[in-house]
Amino acid sequence: MRPKLTEEDIYWGSKLACLEMIKSGTTTFSDMYYHQEVTARVVDEMGLRACLESSCF
């Protein structure tokens, strides 16, 4: 199954999620989704820490 979200969709979704986490005091999170390199870039830009894993189904 191929995901319908583009890398840009994942970028902006991750950016928004990181902003919400920062506002609530979260400093580290775990994520398992497609295009982890995009999420890693966002995590670095936002100054958070994350455990990122690729999901295989």
C-alpha distance matrix in Angstrom:
0.0 3.8 6.6 9.3 12.1 14.1 16.2 19.1 17.6 16.9 20.4 22.3 20.5 21.4 24.8 25.5 24.4 26.7 29.5 29.4 29.5 32.4 34.2 34.0 35.1 32.0 32.2 29.4 25.9 22.8 19.3 15.9 13.3 11.7 14.5 17.1 19.6 19.7 20.3 22.9 24.7 25.0 26.3 28.9 29.9 30.4 32.3 30.3 29.1 25.7 24.0 20.6 18.0 14.5 12.1 10.4 8.7
3.8 0.0 3.8 6.5 9.1 10.6 12.7 15.7 14.5 14.1 17.5 19.4 18.1 19.1 22.3 23.3 22.6 24.8 27.4 27.7 28.0 30.7 32.6 32.7 33.8 30.8 30.9 28.2 25.0 22.2 18.5 15.4 12.2 9.8 11.9 15.1 17.2 16.9 18.0 20.7 22.0 22.4 24.1 26.5 27.2 28.0 30.1 28.4 27.6 24.4 23.1 19.5 17.4 14.0 12.4 11.5 10.9
6.6 3.8 0.0 3.8 5.6 7.9 10.1 12.7 11.1 10.7 14.2 15.8 14.4 15.6 18.8 19.6 19.0 21.3 23.8 24.0 24.5 27.2 29.0 29.2 30.5 27.6 27.9 25.5 22.3 19.8 16.0 13.5 9.9 7.8 10.1 13.2 15.5 14.5 15.3 18.4 19.6 19.4 21.3 23.9 24.3 24.9 27.2 25.5 25.0 22.0 21.1 17.7 16.1 13.2 11.8 12.1 11.9
9.3 6.5 3.8 0.0 3.8 6.5 9.8 11.4 9.5 10.4 13.8 14.7 13.6 15.7 18.4 18.8 18.9 21.5 23.5 23.8 24.9 27.5 28.8 29.4 31.0 28.5 29.0 27.0 23.9 21.9 18.2 16.1 12.5 10.5 12.0 15.3 17.1 15.4 16.4 19.8 20.4 19.9 22.1 24.7 24.6 25.1 27.8 26.5 26.6 23.8 23.5 20.1 19.1 16.4 15.3 15.8 15.5
12.1 9.1 5.6 3.8 0.0 3.8 6.7 8.0 5.8 6.7 10.1 11.0 10.1 12.1 14.7 15.3 15.6 18.1 20.0 20.5 21.7 24.0 25.5 26.3 27.8 25.4 25.9 24.1 21.2 19.7 16.0 14.6 10.9 9.0 9.9 13.0 14.5 12.3 13.2 16.7 17.0 16.3 18.7 21.3 21.0 21.4 24.3 23.2 23.5 21.0 21.1 17.9 17.6 15.4 14.9 16.3 16.7
14.1 10.6 7.9 6.5 3.8 0.0 3.8 5.3 5.1 6.4 8.6 10.2 10.6 12.2 14.2 15.6 16.4 18.2 20.1 21.3 22.4 24.3 26.0 27.2 28.5 26.1 26.1 24.5 22.0 20.6 17.0 15.9 12.2 9.6 9.0 12.3 12.9 10.5 12.3 15.5 15.2 14.9 17.8 19.8 19.3 20.4 23.3 22.7 23.2 21.1 21.4 18.1 18.1 15.9 16.3 17.7 18.7
16.2 12.7 10.1 9.8 6.7 3.8 0.0 3.8 5.4 5.1 6.1 8.8 9.8 10.4 12.1 14.3 15.1 16.2 18.3 20.0 20.7 22.2 24.3 25.7 26.5 24.1 23.6 22.0 19.9 18.7 15.4 14.6 11.3 8.7 6.7 9.6 9.5 6.9 9.3 12.1 11.5 11.7 14.7 16.3 16.0 17.4 20.1 19.7 20.2 18.3 18.9 15.7 16.1 14.5 15.7 17.6 19.3
19.1 15.7 12.7 11.4 8.0 5.3 3.8 0.0 3.8 5.4 4.9 6.3 8.5 9.8 10.5 12.4 14.1 15.2 16.6 18.5 19.9 21.0 22.8 24.6 25.6 23.7 23.5 22.5 20.7 20.1 17.0 17.0 13.9 11.9 10.0 12.3 11.8 8.4 10.4 13.3 11.9 11.2 14.7 16.2 15.0 16.3 19.5 19.6 20.7 19.4 20.6 17.8 18.8 17.6 18.8 21.0 22.5
17.6 14.5 11.1 9.5 5.8 5.1 5.4 3.8 0.0 3.8 5.4 5.5 6.0 8.4 9.9 10.8 12.2 14.1 15.5 16.7 18.3 20.0 21.4 22.9 24.4 22.4 22.7 21.7 19.5 18.9 15.7 15.6 12.4 11.1 10.5 12.7 13.3 10.0 10.8 14.3 13.6 12.2 15.2 17.5 16.4 16.9 20.1 19.6 20.7 19.1 20.2 17.5 18.4 17.2 17.7 19.9 21.0
16.9 14.1 10.7 10.4 6.7 6.4 5.1 5.4 3.8 0.0 3.8 5.6 5.0 5.9 8.3 9.9 10.3 11.9 14.0 15.2 16.1 18.0 19.9 21.0 22.1 19.7 19.8 18.4 16.1 15.3 12.0 12.1 9.2 8.3 7.6 9.2 10.3 7.1 7.3 11.0 11.0 9.7 12.2 14.8 14.4 14.7 17.6 16.7 17.4 15.5 16.4 13.7 14.7 13.8 14.6 17.3 18.8
20.4 17.5 14.2 13.8 10.1 8.6 6.1 4.9 5.4 3.8 0.0 3.8 5.6 5.3 6.1 8.7 9.9 10.5 12.3 14.4 15.3 16.4 18.5 20.2 20.9 18.9 18.6 17.7 16.1 16.0 13.3 14.1 11.8 10.9 9.1 9.8 9.7 5.9 6.4 9.5 8.4 6.8 10.0 12.1 11.1 11.8 15.0 14.8 16.0 14.9 16.5 14.2 16.0 15.7 17.2 20.1 22.0
22.3 19.4 15.8 14.7 11.0 10.2 8.8 6.3 5.5 5.6 3.8 0.0 3.8 5.4 4.9 6.2 8.5 9.8 10.5 12.4 14.2 15.3 16.6 18.6 20.0 18.4 18.8 18.5 16.9 17.4 15.0 16.2 14.0 13.7 12.5 13.2 13.4 9.7 9.4 12.5 11.3 8.7 11.7 13.9 12.1 12.1 15.6 15.5 17.4 16.6 18.7 16.8 18.7 18.6 19.7 22.6 24.1
20.5 18.1 14.4 13.6 10.1 10.6 9.8 8.5 6.0 5.0 5.6 3.8 0.0 3.8 5.4 5.2 6.2 8.6 10.0 10.8 12.4 14.3 15.6 16.9 18.5 16.7 17.5 16.8 14.8 15.0 12.4 13.7 11.7 12.2 12.1 12.6 13.8 10.5 9.2 12.7 12.6 9.8 11.8 14.9 13.8 13.0 16.2 15.2 16.7 15.3 17.1 15.2 16.9 16.9 17.5 20.5 21.8
21.4 19.1 15.6 15.7 12.1 12.2 10.4 9.8 8.4 5.9 5.3 5.4 3.8 0.0 3.8 5.4 5.0 6.0 8.5 9.8 10.4 12.1 14.2 15.4 16.3 14.1 14.3 13.5 11.6 12.0 9.9 11.7 10.5 11.4 10.9 10.2 11.4 8.4 6.1 9.3 9.6 6.7 8.2 11.4 10.9 10.0 12.8 11.6 12.9 11.7 13.6 12.1 14.4 15.0 16.2 19.6 21.3
24.8 22.3 18.8 18.4 14.7 14.2 12.1 10.5 9.9 8.3 6.1 4.9 5.4 3.8 0.0 3.8 5.5 5.2 6.2 8.8 9.9 10.6 12.4 14.5 15.4 13.9 14.0 14.1 13.2 14.5 13.0 15.3 14.2 14.8 13.7 12.9 13.2 10.0 8.2 10.5 9.6 6.0 7.9 10.5 8.8 7.7 11.2 10.9 13.2 13.1 15.8 14.7 17.4 18.3 19.8 23.2 25.1
25.5 23.3 19.6 18.8 15.3 15.6 14.3 12.4 10.8 9.9 8.7 6.2 5.2 5.4 3.8 0.0 3.8 5.4 5.1 6.3 8.7 9.9 10.7 12.6 14.4 13.4 14.6 15.0 13.9 15.4 14.1 16.4 15.5 16.6 16.2 15.6 16.5 13.3 11.2 13.8 13.3 9.7 11.0 13.8 12.1 10.2 13.4 12.8 15.2 15.0 17.6 16.8 19.4 20.2 21.1 24.5 25.9
24.4 22.6 19.0 18.9 15.6 16.4 15.1 14.1 12.2 10.3 9.9 8.5 6.2 5.0 5.5 3.8 0.0 3.8 5.4 5.2 6.3 8.7 10.0 10.8 12.4 10.7 12.1 12.1 10.5 12.0 10.9 13.6 13.4 15.2 15.4 14.3 15.8 13.2 10.3 12.9 13.4 9.9 10.1 13.5 12.8 10.4 12.9 11.3 13.0 12.3 14.7 14.3 16.8 18.0 18.8 22.3 23.7
26.7 24.8 21.3 21.5 18.1 18.2 16.2 15.2 14.1 11.9 10.5 9.8 8.6 6.0 5.2 5.4 3.8 0.0 3.8 5.4 5.0 6.1 8.6 9.9 10.4 8.7 9.3 9.7 9.2 11.5 11.3 14.5 14.7 16.4 15.9 14.2 15.0 12.8 9.7 11.2 11.5 7.9 7.3 10.4 9.8 6.9 9.2 7.7 10.0 10.2 13.3 13.5 16.6 18.4 19.8 23.5 25.4
29.5 27.4 23.8 23.5 20.0 20.1 18.3 16.6 15.5 14.0 12.3 10.5 10.0 8.5 6.2 5.1 5.4 3.8 0.0 3.8 5.4 5.1 6.2 8.8 10.0 9.7 10.8 12.4 12.4 15.1 15.0 18.1 18.1 19.7 19.1 17.6 18.2 15.5 12.9 14.4 14.0 10.2 10.1 12.5 10.9 7.7 10.3 9.8 12.9 13.7 17.0 17.3 20.4 22.1 23.4 27.0 28.7
29.4 27.7 24.0 23.8 20.5 21.3 20.0 18.5 16.7 15.2 14.4 12.4 10.8 9.8 8.8 6.3 5.2 5.4 3.8 0.0 3.8 5.5 5.1 6.4 8.8 8.6 11.0 12.4 12.0 14.6 14.7 17.9 18.2 20.3 20.4 19.0 20.2 17.7 14.7 16.5 16.8 13.1 12.6 15.5 14.4 11.0 13.1 11.7 14.2 14.5 17.4 17.9 20.8 22.6 23.3 26.9 28.2
29.5 28.0 24.5 24.9 21.7 22.4 20.7 19.9 18.3 16.1 15.3 14.2 12.4 10.4 9.9 8.7 6.3 5.0 5.4 3.8 0.0 3.8 5.4 5.2 6.2 5.0 7.4 8.8 8.7 11.8 12.8 16.3 17.3 19.8 19.9 17.9 19.2 17.4 14.0 15.1 16.0 12.7 11.0 14.0 13.8 10.2 11.2 9.1 11.1 11.6 14.5 15.7 18.7 21.0 21.9 25.6 27.2
32.4 30.7 27.2 27.5 24.0 24.3 22.2 21.0 20.0 18.0 16.4 15.3 14.3 12.1 10.6 9.9 8.7 6.1 5.1 5.5 3.8 0.0 3.8 5.4 5.1 5.5 6.8 9.5 10.8 14.3 15.5 19.1 20.1 22.2 21.7 19.5 20.2 18.3 15.2 15.7 16.0 12.7 11.0 13.0 12.4 8.6 9.2 8.0 11.0 12.6 16.1 17.5 20.9 23.3 24.7 28.5 30.3
34.2 32.6 29.0 28.8 25.5 26.0 24.3 22.8 21.4 19.9 18.5 16.6 15.6 14.2 12.4 10.7 10.0 8.6 6.2 5.1 5.4 3.8 0.0 3.8 5.6 7.6 10.0 12.8 13.7 17.1 18.2 21.7 22.5 24.7 24.5 22.6 23.4 21.2 18.2 19.2 19.2 15.7 14.5 16.6 15.4 11.7 12.7 11.9 14.7 16.2 19.4 20.8 24.0 26.2 27.3 31.0 32.5
34.0 32.7 29.2 29.4 26.3 27.2 25.7 24.6 22.9 21.0 20.2 18.6 16.9 15.4 14.5 12.6 10.8 9.9 8.8 6.4 5.2 5.4 3.8 0.0 3.8 5.8 9.2 11.6 12.4 15.7 17.3 20.8 22.1 24.8 25.1 23.0 24.3 22.5 19.1 20.0 20.8 17.5 15.7 18.1 17.7 13.9 14.3 12.6 14.6 15.7 18.5 20.2 23.2 25.7 26.4 30.1 31.5
35.1 33.8 30.5 31.0 27.8 28.5 26.5 25.6 24.4 22.1 20.9 20.0 18.5 16.3 15.4 14.4 12.4 10.4 10.0 8.8 6.2 5.1 5.6 3.8 0.0 3.8 6.3 9.5 11.3 15.0 17.1 20.9 22.6 25.2 25.2 22.7 23.8 22.4 18.9 19.1 20.0 17.1 14.6 16.6 16.7 12.9 12.4 10.5 12.3 14.1 17.1 19.3 22.5 25.4 26.5 30.3 32.0
32.0 30.8 27.6 28.5 25.4 26.1 24.1 23.7 22.4 19.7 18.9 18.4 16.7 14.1 13.9 13.4 10.7 8.7 9.7 8.6 5.0 5.5 7.6 5.8 3.8 0.0 3.8 5.9 7.5 11.2 13.5 17.3 19.2 22.0 22.1 19.4 20.7 19.7 16.1 16.2 17.7 15.0 12.2 14.6 15.3 11.8 11.2 8.3 9.4 10.6 13.3 15.6 18.8 21.7 22.9 26.6 28.4
32.2 30.9 27.9 29.0 25.9 26.1 23.6 23.5 22.7 19.8 18.6 18.8 17.5 14.3 14.0 14.6 12.1 9.3 10.8 11.0 7.4 6.8 10.0 9.2 6.3 3.8 0.0 3.8 7.0 10.7 13.2 17.0 19.1 21.6 21.2 18.1 19.0 18.4 14.9 14.2 15.7 13.6 10.2 12.0 13.3 10.2 8.5 5.5 6.2 8.3 11.5 14.1 17.5 20.7 22.5 26.2 28.4
29.4 28.2 25.5 27.0 24.1 24.5 22.0 22.5 21.7 18.4 17.7 18.5 16.8 13.5 14.1 15.0 12.1 9.7 12.4 12.4 8.8 9.5 12.8 11.6 9.5 5.9 3.8 0.0 3.8 7.2 10.1 13.7 16.2 18.8 18.7 15.5 16.8 16.7 13.1 12.3 14.6 13.0 9.5 11.7 13.8 11.4 9.8 6.1 4.6 5.2 7.8 10.7 14.0 17.3 19.0 22.7 25.1
25.9 25.0 22.3 23.9 21.2 22.0 19.9 20.7 19.5 16.1 16.1 16.9 14.8 11.6 13.2 13.9 10.5 9.2 12.4 12.0 8.7 10.8 13.7 12.4 11.3 7.5 7.0 3.8 0.0 3.8 6.6 10.3 12.9 15.9 16.4 13.3 15.4 15.2 11.5 11.6 14.3 12.7 9.7 12.8 14.8 12.6 12.0 8.3 6.7 4.8 6.4 8.5 11.4 14.5 15.8 19.5 21.6
22.8 22.2 19.8 21.9 19.7 20.6 18.7 20.1 18.9 15.3 16.0 17.4 15.0 12.0 14.5 15.4 12.0 11.5 15.1 14.6 11.8 14.3 17.1 15.7 15.0 11.2 10.7 7.2 3.8 0.0 3.8 7.0 10.1 13.3 14.3 11.3 14.0 14.4 10.9 11.2 14.6 13.5 11.0 14.1 16.5 15.0 14.6 11.1 8.8 5.5 4.6 5.9 8.0 11.1 12.2 15.8 18.0
19.3 18.5 16.0 18.2 16.0 17.0 15.4 17.0 15.7 12.0 13.3 15.0 12.4 9.9 13.0 14.1 10.9 11.3 15.0 14.7 12.8 15.5 18.2 17.3 17.1 13.5 13.2 10.1 6.6 3.8 0.0 3.8 6.4 9.6 10.9 8.5 11.7 11.8 8.6 9.9 13.2 12.3 10.8 14.1 16.2 15.1 15.6 12.5 10.8 7.2 6.4 5.1 6.4 8.5 9.4 13.2 15.3
15.9 15.4 13.5 16.1 14.6 15.9 14.6 17.0 15.6 12.1 14.1 16.2 13.7 11.7 15.3 16.4 13.6 14.5 18.1 17.9 16.3 19.1 21.7 20.8 20.9 17.3 17.0 13.7 10.3 7.0 3.8 0.0 3.8 7.2 9.5 7.8 11.5 12.2 9.8 11.4 14.7 14.4 13.5 16.6 18.7 18.1 18.8 15.9 14.1 10.4 8.5 6.0 4.9 5.6 5.7 9.4 11.6
13.3 12.2 9.9 12.5 10.9 12.2 11.3 13.9 12.4 9.2 11.8 14.0 11.7 10.5 14.2 15.5 13.4 14.7 18.1 18.2 17.3 20.1 22.5 22.1 22.6 19.2 19.1 16.2 12.9 10.1 6.4 3.8 0.0 3.8 6.7 6.6 10.3 10.3 8.8 11.3 13.9 13.7 13.9 16.9 18.4 18.3 19.6 17.2 16.0 12.6 11.4 8.2 7.1 5.9 5.8 9.1 11.0
11.7 9.8 7.8 10.5 9.0 9.6 8.7 11.9 11.1 8.3 10.9 13.7 12.2 11.4 14.8 16.6 15.2 16.4 19.7 20.3 19.8 22.2 24.7 24.8 25.2 22.0 21.6 18.8 15.9 13.3 9.6 7.2 3.8 0.0 3.8 5.6 8.7 8.8 8.8 11.3 13.3 13.7 14.7 17.2 18.5 19.1 20.7 18.9 17.9 14.7 13.7 10.0 8.8 6.4 7.0 9.3 11.4
14.5 11.9 10.1 12.0 9.9 9.0 6.7 10.0 10.5 7.6 9.1 12.5 12.1 10.9 13.7 16.2 15.4 15.9 19.1 20.4 19.9 21.7 24.5 25.1 25.2 22.1 21.2 18.7 16.4 14.3 10.9 9.5 6.7 3.8 0.0 3.8 5.4 5.6 6.9 8.9 10.4 11.4 12.9 14.8 16.0 17.3 18.9 17.7 16.9 14.2 13.7 10.1 9.8 8.0 9.9 12.1 14.7
17.1 15.1 13.2 15.3 13.0 12.3 9.6 12.3 12.7 9.2 9.8 13.2 12.6 10.2 12.9 15.6 14.3 14.2 17.6 19.0 17.9 19.5 22.6 23.0 22.7 19.4 18.1 15.5 13.3 11.3 8.5 7.8 6.6 5.6 3.8 0.0 3.8 5.3 5.0 6.0 8.5 9.8 10.3 12.2 14.1 15.1 16.2 14.6 13.4 10.7 10.1 6.6 7.1 6.7 9.6 12.5 15.5
19.6 17.2 15.5 17.1 14.5 12.9 9.5 11.8 13.3 10.3 9.7 13.4 13.8 11.4 13.2 16.5 15.8 15.0 18.2 20.2 19.2 20.2 23.4 24.3 23.8 20.7 19.0 16.8 15.4 14.0 11.7 11.5 10.3 8.7 5.4 3.8 0.0 3.8 5.5 5.0 6.2 8.8 9.8 10.6 12.4 14.3 15.3 14.6 13.8 11.9 12.0 9.0 10.1 9.9 13.1 15.6 18.8
19.7 16.9 14.5 15.4 12.3 10.5 6.9 8.4 10.0 7.1 5.9 9.7 10.5 8.4 10.0 13.3 13.2 12.8 15.5 17.7 17.4 18.3 21.2 22.5 22.4 19.7 18.4 16.7 15.2 14.4 11.8 12.2 10.3 8.8 5.6 5.3 3.8 0.0 3.8 5.4 5.2 6.5 8.7 10.0 10.7 12.5 14.4 14.0 14.1 12.5 13.4 10.6 12.2 11.9 14.5 17.2 19.9
20.3 18.0 15.3 16.4 13.2 12.3 9.3 10.4 10.8 7.3 6.4 9.4 9.2 6.1 8.2 11.2 10.3 9.7 12.9 14.7 14.0 15.2 18.2 19.1 18.9 16.1 14.9 13.1 11.5 10.9 8.6 9.8 8.8 8.8 6.9 5.0 5.5 3.8 0.0 3.8 5.4 5.1 6.1 8.6 9.8 10.5 12.2 11.0 11.0 9.2 10.4 8.1 10.4 11.0 13.4 16.7 19.4
22.9 20.7 18.4 19.8 16.7 15.5 12.1 13.3 14.3 11.0 9.5 12.5 12.7 9.3 10.5 13.8 12.9 11.2 14.4 16.5 15.1 15.7 19.2 20.0 19.1 16.2 14.2 12.3 11.6 11.2 9.9 11.4 11.3 11.3 8.9 6.0 5.0 5.4 3.8 0.0 3.8 5.4 5.0 6.2 8.6 9.9 10.5 9.7 9.1 7.9 9.2 7.5 10.4 11.7 14.8 18.0 21.1
24.7 22.0 19.6 20.4 17.0 15.2 11.5 11.9 13.6 11.0 8.4 11.3 12.6 9.6 9.6 13.3 13.4 11.5 14.0 16.8 16.0 16.0 19.2 20.8 20.0 17.7 15.7 14.6 14.3 14.6 13.2 14.7 13.9 13.3 10.4 8.5 6.2 5.2 5.4 3.8 0.0 3.8 5.5 5.2 6.2 8.7 10.0 10.5 11.1 10.9 12.8 11.3 14.0 15.0 18.0 21.0 24.0
25.0 22.4 19.4 19.9 16.3 14.9 11.7 11.2 12.2 9.7 6.8 8.7 9.8 6.7 6.0 9.7 9.9 7.9 10.2 13.1 12.7 12.7 15.7 17.5 17.1 15.0 13.6 13.0 12.7 13.5 12.3 14.4 13.7 13.7 11.4 9.8 8.8 6.5 5.1 5.4 3.8 0.0 3.8 5.4 5.0 6.0 8.5 8.7 10.3 10.3 12.9 11.8 14.8 16.0 18.5 21.8 24.4
26.3 24.1 21.3 22.1 18.7 17.8 14.7 14.7 15.2 12.2 10.0 11.7 11.8 8.2 7.9 11.0 10.1 7.3 10.1 12.6 11.0 11.0 14.5 15.7 14.6 12.2 10.2 9.5 9.7 11.0 10.8 13.5 13.9 14.7 12.9 10.3 9.8 8.7 6.1 5.0 5.5 3.8 0.0 3.8 5.5 5.2 6.0 5.3 6.5 7.0 10.1 10.0 13.5 15.5 18.1 21.7 24.4
28.9 26.5 23.9 24.7 21.3 19.8 16.3 16.2 17.5 14.8 12.1 13.9 14.9 11.4 10.5 13.8 13.5 10.4 12.5 15.5 14.0 13.0 16.6 18.1 16.6 14.6 12.0 11.7 12.8 14.1 14.1 16.6 16.9 17.2 14.8 12.2 10.6 10.0 8.6 6.2 5.2 5.4 3.8 0.0 3.8 5.5 5.2 6.5 7.7 9.3 12.2 12.3 15.7 17.7 20.7 24.1 27.1
29.9 27.2 24.3 24.6 21.0 19.3 16.0 15.0 16.4 14.4 11.1 12.1 13.8 10.9 8.8 12.1 12.8 9.8 10.9 14.4 13.8 12.4 15.4 17.7 16.7 15.3 13.3 13.8 14.8 16.5 16.2 18.7 18.4 18.5 16.0 14.1 12.4 10.7 9.8 8.6 6.2 5.0 5.5 3.8 0.0 3.8 5.7 8.1 10.5 12.2 15.4 15.2 18.6 20.2 22.9 26.3 29.1
30.4 28.0 24.9 25.1 21.4 20.4 17.4 16.3 16.9 14.7 11.8 12.1 13.0 10.0 7.7 10.2 10.4 6.9 7.7 11.0 10.2 8.6 11.7 13.9 12.9 11.8 10.2 11.4 12.6 15.0 15.1 18.1 18.3 19.1 17.3 15.1 14.3 12.5 10.5 9.9 8.7 6.0 5.2 5.5 3.8 0.0 3.8 5.7 9.1 11.0 14.6 15.0 18.6 20.6 23.0 26.6 29.1
32.3 30.1 27.2 27.8 24.3 23.3 20.1 19.5 20.1 17.6 15.0 15.6 16.2 12.8 11.2 13.4 12.9 9.2 10.3 13.1 11.2 9.2 12.7 14.3 12.4 11.2 8.5 9.8 12.0 14.6 15.6 18.8 19.6 20.7 18.9 16.2 15.3 14.4 12.2 10.5 10.0 8.5 6.0 5.2 5.7 3.8 0.0 3.8 6.9 10.0 13.6 14.8 18.6 21.1 23.7 27.3 30.1
30.3 28.4 25.5 26.5 23.2 22.7 19.7 19.6 19.6 16.7 14.8 15.5 15.2 11.6 10.9 12.8 11.3 7.7 9.8 11.7 9.1 8.0 11.9 12.6 10.5 8.3 5.5 6.1 8.3 11.1 12.5 15.9 17.2 18.9 17.7 14.6 14.6 14.0 11.0 9.7 10.5 8.7 5.3 6.5 8.1 5.7 3.8 0.0 3.8 6.7 10.4 12.1 15.9 18.7 21.0 24.7 27.4
29.1 27.6 25.0 26.6 23.5 23.2 20.2 20.7 20.7 17.4 16.0 17.4 16.7 12.9 13.2 15.2 13.0 10.0 12.9 14.2 11.1 11.0 14.7 14.6 12.3 9.4 6.2 4.6 6.7 8.8 10.8 14.1 16.0 17.9 16.9 13.4 13.8 14.1 11.0 9.1 11.1 10.3 6.5 7.7 10.5 9.1 6.9 3.8 0.0 3.8 7.2 9.5 13.2 16.4 18.9 22.5 25.3
25.7 24.4 22.0 23.8 21.0 21.1 18.3 19.4 19.1 15.5 14.9 16.6 15.3 11.7 13.1 15.0 12.3 10.2 13.7 14.5 11.6 12.6 16.2 15.7 14.1 10.6 8.3 5.2 4.8 5.5 7.2 10.4 12.6 14.7 14.2 10.7 11.9 12.5 9.2 7.9 10.9 10.3 7.0 9.3 12.2 11.0 10.0 6.7 3.8 0.0 3.8 6.0 9.6 12.9 15.2 18.8 21.6
24.0 23.1 21.1 23.5 21.1 21.4 18.9 20.6 20.2 16.4 16.5 18.7 17.1 13.6 15.8 17.6 14.7 13.3 17.0 17.4 14.5 16.1 19.4 18.5 17.1 13.3 11.5 7.8 6.4 4.6 6.4 8.5 11.4 13.7 13.7 10.1 12.0 13.4 10.4 9.2 12.8 12.9 10.1 12.2 15.4 14.6 13.6 10.4 7.2 3.8 0.0 3.8 6.7 10.3 12.6 16.0 18.9
20.6 19.5 17.7 20.1 17.9 18.1 15.7 17.8 17.5 13.7 14.2 16.8 15.2 12.1 14.7 16.8 14.3 13.5 17.3 17.9 15.7 17.5 20.8 20.2 19.3 15.6 14.1 10.7 8.5 5.9 5.1 6.0 8.2 10.0 10.1 6.6 9.0 10.6 8.1 7.5 11.3 11.8 10.0 12.3 15.2 15.0 14.8 12.1 9.5 6.0 3.8 0.0 3.8 7.0 9.6 13.1 16.1
18.0 17.4 16.1 19.1 17.6 18.1 16.1 18.8 18.4 14.7 16.0 18.7 16.9 14.4 17.4 19.4 16.8 16.6 20.4 20.8 18.7 20.9 24.0 23.2 22.5 18.8 17.5 14.0 11.4 8.0 6.4 4.9 7.1 8.8 9.8 7.1 10.1 12.2 10.4 10.4 14.0 14.8 13.5 15.7 18.6 18.6 18.6 15.9 13.2 9.6 6.7 3.8 0.0 3.8 6.4 9.5 12.8
14.5 14.0 13.2 16.4 15.4 15.9 14.5 17.6 17.2 13.8 15.7 18.6 16.9 15.0 18.3 20.2 18.0 18.4 22.1 22.6 21.0 23.3 26.2 25.7 25.4 21.7 20.7 17.3 14.5 11.1 8.5 5.6 5.9 6.4 8.0 6.7 9.9 11.9 11.0 11.7 15.0 16.0 15.5 17.7 20.2 20.6 21.1 18.7 16.4 12.9 10.3 7.0 3.8 0.0 3.8 6.5 10.0
12.1 12.4 11.8 15.3 14.9 16.3 15.7 18.8 17.7 14.6 17.2 19.7 17.5 16.2 19.8 21.1 18.8 19.8 23.4 23.3 21.9 24.7 27.3 26.4 26.5 22.9 22.5 19.0 15.8 12.2 9.4 5.7 5.8 7.0 9.9 9.6 13.1 14.5 13.4 14.8 18.0 18.5 18.1 20.7 22.9 23.0 23.7 21.0 18.9 15.2 12.6 9.6 6.4 3.8 0.0 3.8 6.5
10.4 11.5 12.1 15.8 16.3 17.7 17.6 21.0 19.9 17.3 20.1 22.6 20.5 19.6 23.2 24.5 22.3 23.5 27.0 26.9 25.6 28.5 31.0 30.1 30.3 26.6 26.2 22.7 19.5 15.8 13.2 9.4 9.1 9.3 12.1 12.5 15.6 17.2 16.7 18.0 21.0 21.8 21.7 24.1 26.3 26.6 27.3 24.7 22.5 18.8 16.0 13.1 9.5 6.5 3.8 0.0 3.8
8.7 10.9 11.9 15.5 16.7 18.7 19.3 22.5 21.0 18.8 22.0 24.1 21.8 21.3 25.1 25.9 23.7 25.4 28.7 28.2 27.2 30.3 32.5 31.5 32.0 28.4 28.4 25.1 21.6 18.0 15.3 11.6 11.0 11.4 14.7 15.5 18.8 19.9 19.4 21.1 24.0 24.4 24.4 27.1 29.1 29.1 30.1 27.4 25.3 21.6 18.9 16.1 12.8 10.0 6.5 3.8 0.0
